[in-house]
């Protein structure tokens, strides 16, 4: 599965007297794009624009040849129809739903909660794939950090998205667990061949997934020819 994403958007964000200009432009045919930058650089706003969770003021977003947003043509595909999976930094699991229900929610066409005993071939597949069978009836607060991340990934992937968008996916994990979960995500992405965009401020994430590295600063974005040089300069 080949991903070709083109982004050329502008958006002004205001909070009181303060404003922030997002001016993001890049194109890539890589299956592993990492957007690297400090907190407040605009990374999450960019990812939310690709997912359709925020609307740019102008510009265009094209994924796999399909326009998702084009201000000139008045195109703005809804988040549900974009076929991209967005993994929030805090995983955003539903606290009142058990593991099986949270995963099953990804199959829903609407906002109705799956029953506590929901069963489906694909739910069973992801429970087994992520070794979650033993905790299928547990609630999110009863899970470890790694288990919560696996549930969130399963919920995202069960809908067969065209791309996976990851917002600081390991920031909430302790250092030892980060290493293990990076390895799991690396293996999963290679097995499924699903294109992904990772935003991060962690150099280790870039080293693990940075097939095409972009650096974001002050709302603008640039290619990084040699990430190791950047990492050493910031050490």
Secondary structure, 3 states (H helix, E strand, C coil): CCCCEEEEEEEEEEECCEEEEEEEEEEECCCEEEEECCCCCCHHHHHHHHHCCCCCCEEEEEECCEEEEECCCCEECCHHHCCEEEECCCCCCCCCCEHHHHHHHCCCCCCCCCCCCCCCHHHHHHHHHCCCHHHCCCEHHHCCHHHHHHHHHHHHHCCCCCEEEEECCCCCCCHHHHHHHHHHHHHHHHHHCCEEEEEECCHHHHHHHCCEEEEEECCEEEECCCHHHHHHHHC
